[in-house]
Amino acid sequence: MRKKRYYLYLDYEENRLVTKSLIRLKNSLLRQGKYTDCIDELILKVVNAPIKR
């Protein structure tokens, strides 16, 4: 069975807010000494995603 895909459409402000929140989460995990690989992948996906106009 295939995994269901979800699409998220963000404008400029929402994209900026999501990116900022992910970076805060990454910094928090780094302080705790936990892995941040999945957060890094999400940040790259959000930053490189096209912005809805």
trRosetta pair geometry for C-beta under 8 A, 3 or more apart (Angstrom, degrees):
i j d omega theta_ij theta_ji phi_ij phi_ji
9 52 4.8 61 180 -51 96 145
10 14 3.9 -138 -158 97 97 116
10 15 4.5 133 120 -62 128 77
10 18 6.5 -72 -119 0 162 138
10 49 7.4 69 41 104 111 135
10 51 6.9 -63 94 -134 80 69
10 52 6.3 160 77 16 29 107
11 14 5.3 87 49 16 67 105
11 15 6.9 -127 98 -9 29 95
11 51 6.6 62 -159 -179 35 93
11 52 5.3 -73 -84 74 59 94
11 53 7.5 107 -131 -100 86 26
12 15 5.8 -60 -149 35 26 112
12 16 6.4 26 156 -19 63 108
12 51 5.5 45 -79 -171 66 142
13 16 5.7 -54 -149 36 31 112
13 17 6.4 30 154 -19 65 107
14 17 5.6 -55 -147 37 32 112
14 18 6.3 32 155 -18 66 105
15 18 6.0 -54 -147 36 29 109
15 19 6.3 29 155 -18 63 109
15 46 6.5 163 -156 175 80 93
15 49 7.2 -153 -126 74 120 110
15 51 5.6 -74 -22 -111 157 102
16 19 5.8 -57 -148 37 29 111
16 20 6.2 29 155 -19 64 109
17 20 5.7 -54 -145 37 29 112
17 21 6.3 28 156 -18 64 108
18 21 5.8 -57 -148 37 29 111
18 22 6.4 29 155 -19 65 107
18 46 5.4 -142 113 -151 118 145
19 22 5.9 -57 -149 36 29 110
19 23 6.5 28 154 -18 64 106
19 43 6.6 86 -140 -142 75 79
19 46 5.4 -175 -80 118 81 129
19 47 6.1 86 -113 -75 126 82
20 23 5.9 -56 -151 35 30 110
20 24 6.6 32 151 -19 64 105
21 24 5.6 -52 -150 35 33 113
21 25 6.4 34 152 -19 65 104
22 25 5.5 -51 -148 36 34 113
22 26 6.3 38 152 -22 65 103
22 39 6.0 166 -173 -167 92 92
22 42 5.7 -148 -137 106 141 113
22 43 5.0 178 124 -83 137 86
22 46 6.6 159 1 24 155 152
23 26 5.5 -50 -148 34 33 115
23 27 6.4 35 153 -18 64 104
23 43 6.7 86 -69 -113 73 131
24 27 5.8 -55 -149 36 31 111
24 28 6.4 33 152 -20 64 106
25 28 5.6 -55 -149 35 32 114
25 29 6.4 29 154 -16 66 106
25 39 5.9 -155 103 -129 108 138
26 29 5.8 -57 -149 38 30 108
26 30 6.3 33 153 -21 65 106
26 36 4.9 76 -143 -153 85 135
26 39 4.6 175 -85 129 91 142
26 40 7.1 96 -117 -65 133 65
26 43 7.0 -12 -43 -46 143 137
27 30 5.6 -52 -147 34 32 114
27 31 6.6 35 154 -21 64 102
28 31 5.8 -53 -153 32 31 112
28 32 6.7 21 151 -11 63 109
29 32 5.7 -61 -149 42 35 108
29 34 4.4 -82 -169 69 90 107
29 35 7.4 -45 160 77 126 27
29 36 5.0 143 94 -83 132 95
29 39 6.6 166 26 -5 150 153
30 33 7.6 43 -178 -73 32 25
30 34 7.6 -96 -70 52 24 65
30 36 6.1 -17 -62 -39 84 139
35 38 7.8 73 120 6 99 84
36 39 4.6 -55 -169 47 80 117
36 40 5.7 91 128 -32 88 94
37 40 5.7 -54 -151 31 29 114
37 41 6.7 28 154 -17 63 104
38 41 5.7 -51 -152 34 36 113
38 42 6.5 35 151 -18 65 105
39 42 5.6 -54 -149 37 35 112
39 43 6.4 39 152 -23 67 103
40 43 5.8 -52 -149 32 31 112
40 44 6.6 29 154 -16 63 105
41 44 5.9 -57 -153 36 31 111
41 45 6.5 30 152 -18 65 107
42 45 5.6 -55 -147 37 33 111
42 46 6.2 29 157 -16 68 107
43 46 6.0 -58 -146 39 29 107
43 47 6.1 23 159 -16 66 112
44 47 6.0 -58 -140 40 27 107
44 48 6.0 7 167 -2 64 117
45 48 6.4 -69 -139 48 22 98
45 49 6.2 39 157 -46 62 104
46 49 5.8 -43 -147 8 28 119
